[in-house]
């Protein structure tokens, strides 16, 4: 059995660790609320742009933007992978990267080459180790992601799609379900599928007016669809950030609880060791007195 001093040192060490995990849990809980508010605030903008884009696309059947045209040949594909910049958030990054690798293998089995845009340090590092072709990356977004920091990296994939260098673009991120559940998602970003631009009856009634275009319908539709795709990527980053803080809060709470359990076990071992030492001393005293 370890000595009393060694056990006390271990208890102190675990207590210090528990203080850190408890503080990180509280910080993550605070950031999680802000991240959820930011995520919910981004949704109305994306919905509004989607409705206008859907209405304008239906109002101009003579012009089809490249983002709406499905290509039969799938020789090349792009993938935007959204991960976190920091760790200590459970298996969140592991889950999304596992889903990305599965999609990679599926595309490569079909003879499709993939180029990647990595958003987040964890994804960027993993894709380098994985040997993927990196076309762009952005790291260090912080707790408040800004669209202007994302646009440059994302635009490389959008331009490649417009030029015909890639035939489809996928978006991989962790979707926020609730505080206890986050779901890895790999979905097609381009070409935009019909369900993404589908409107309900109420939305169709609300967007039934005609538009006056300046300078012309093509320019307006082009700009609007680019803004819509950028909004989808920003929404994915916002969802991923909310998922990160939730996962970190849960992971740190589990770490704090485990530390408390370890402290309890070590305290029990320490008490047993201390009791054994006291019993031994008493026995020596009694034996010495008897000898005299």
N, C-alpha and C positions, 0 to 999 in steps of 0.2 A: 504493500500500500504506500502511496506517495506521502511525503512528509507534510505536516500542517502548513509550513511556510510555502511550499510549492503549490498546495491547493489554494491557499489564500491569494497567491499571485494569479492563478488561473481564474479565480472568481472575479478578481479586480479587472482582469483583462476582458472577460466576457461582459462585465458590467459597463465598461467603457465602450465596447462594441455596441451594446444595446442602446446606449445613449445616442450613438451616431445613427443607428437604424431608426430609432424613434423620431429623431429630428428630421431625418430624410422622409419618413412617412408623413409627418405633418407638413413639410414643405411641398411634397408631391400632392397632398390633398388640397392645399391652397391653389397650386398651379393647375390642378385638374379642373377645378370649378371655372377658372378663367379660360382654360382651353375648351371646355364644353360650351361656354358662352360664345367664344369666338367661332367654334364649329357651327353652332346653331345660327349665328348671325350671318354666316356665309351662305346658308342654304337659300334664303329668299332671293338673293341676287342670281344664283345659278338657275333657280326655277323661272325667274322673270326672263332671263336671257333665253332659256330653252323654249319658253312659250312664244316669244317673238321670233326666234329662229325657225321654229316649226311652222308658224303662221306664214312667215315670209317665204319659206321654202315651198309651201303649198300654193301661195299666191303667185309664184313665178316658176311654173312648170317648165318653161322654155330654157331655164338655166339651172344646171346641177353643179354644185360646188364639188371639187375633188374629194372633200371630206365625206361626202354622201355617197360616193360611187364605190361599189364593191368590186375588187379585182379578182378575176378567176385564178390567175397565177400568183402563187405565194412563194416567191423565191427568197425574199428578204423580209424581215420583221424587225420592228423596234420595240423596246420594252423600257418603260419608266418605272424604276424600282424605288419605292419610298420606305426608308427605314429611319432609325433614330441616330442622333449624334452621340448619345451616351448610353451606357449599359445599365445594369442593375434594374432591369424591368422584366424580370422573369424570362419566359420562353417566347416573348413577343417577336423579337427579331428572328429567332430560330424558326418559328412557325412560318413567317412570311417568306423567308429565304428558302425554306424547304419547298414551299408551294412554287416559288420562282424556278427552282432547279427542276421540278417536275414538269413545268410548262416548257422550259428550255429543252428538255429531253423529248417532249412530245413534238415540238416544232422541228427539232433537228432530225427526228425520226421521219418526219414528213419531207425532209430535204430543204428546210427553211433555215437560212442563216440569220442570226439574231445580233443586233447591236443594242447596247444598253446605255440609258441615262440613269445615273445613280444619284438619288437625293438622300443625303444622310451619310455620315461617316461609316457606320456599320455596314451598310450595303456597298459602299464604295470599296472598302477594304476586302469584303467577301468576294466581290466581282473580280477584283484584281487577282486574288488567290485562285479563284475558280477558272481564270483564264478567259473570261468573256471579253468581247470586243467593246470597249468603252468609247462612246462617241462624245459624251459630255458628263459632267457631274457638278453638284453643288453641295457644299457642306457648311456647317456652322450657322444654321438658320436661327438658332436660339429658341427662346420660349414664345416669341411672337414672329411667326413667319410673314414675310412681305412678298407680294406677288412679283415685284420688280427683281428680286433676287432669283426667282424661279424661272422667269421668262426666258432668259438667255439660254439656259440648259435645255428647256423644253422646246424652244423654237427650232433647235437643231433637228429634233425628231419631226416636228411639223413640216419644216422645209424639205426634209428628206422624203416625207410622204408625198408632198405636192410635186416634187421633181420626179417621183417614181422610183427613187432609190430604195424605199421600203414599201411593201404592199399592205402592211397593217401595223398598227401600234397598240401595244397592250400597257395597261396600268396596274401595278401591283402595290398594294398598301394594306394596312390593318384597319378594318372598319370598326368603329366604336358602336357596340351594342348597348352595353350598360357598364357600370363600374366593375362588375365581376367578370364580364365577358367581352372579349375582343376577337374579331374574326378575320383571318387572312383572306384577302380577295385579290384575284388576278382576273381582270376583265378587259374586254376589247374597248379601246378608246377610239381608234380610227380603223376603218370608216365608221361613222356614227350610225348605229343601228336604228331601226324604225322605232323600237320600244323606248329609246332615249328621247326621241323627239315626238313621242305620242302624246296627244292632249286628251283630257277628259272632256265631257260635254260642256261642263261649266267653264273650262278654260277656253274651249272653242268659242263659246258665246262671249266671253270677256275680251277675246282678241279677234273680233270679227270685222274690225274696221279696215279701211284701205290706207295705204301709206303713200306719202309723197317722198320720192327718193332724191337725195342730193349727194354726189353728182349723178349717180345712176344706180340701178338695182344691183348690178353685179358687184360694184365696189362695196356697197352697204352689206350685202349678204356675205361677201368674203371677210370683211372686218368682224362682222357679228359672229360668225362661226368660229373664227380664231379666238375671239374673246370667250366664247362659250367653252371651248376646249381648255383654255387656260383656267377658266373658272372651275372646271371639273378637276383639274390637277391641283389647284389651290384647295378645293374642298377635300381632296384625298389627303393632302398634307395636314390640314386642320384636323381631320378625323384621326390620322396617325398620331398627331401630337396629343390629342385627348386620350387615345388608347395608351400611349406611352406613360402619361402621368398616372392613369388608373392602374396600369400594370405595375408601375413602380411603387405606388402606394400599397397595393396588395402584397407585393414581394417584400417590401420593407416591414409591413405588419407581420407577415409570416416569420421574417428573420427576427423581429423583436420578440415574438411569442416563443420561438425556438430558443433564443438567448435566455429568456426567463426560465424556460424549462431546464436548460443546461445549468443555470445558476442554482436552481433548486436541487438538482442532482449532486452538484459539487458541494453545496452546503451540507447535504446529508452525509456525503463522504467525509467532509471536514469534521463534522460533529462526531462521526464514528472514530476517526483517527484521533481526535482530541480526547474522546472518552477512553480509547484504548491506552493512550499515553498516561492519562490520570490514573487508570486502574493499575498500570504497570508501576507507576511511582508509589502508589499506596501499597502494592504488594511488596516492593523493595523496602519501604519503611517498616512494614509489619515483619518482614523476614529479618531485617536488621535488629529490630527491637527484641524479637524472639531469640536471636543469636546471643544478645547481650544477657 
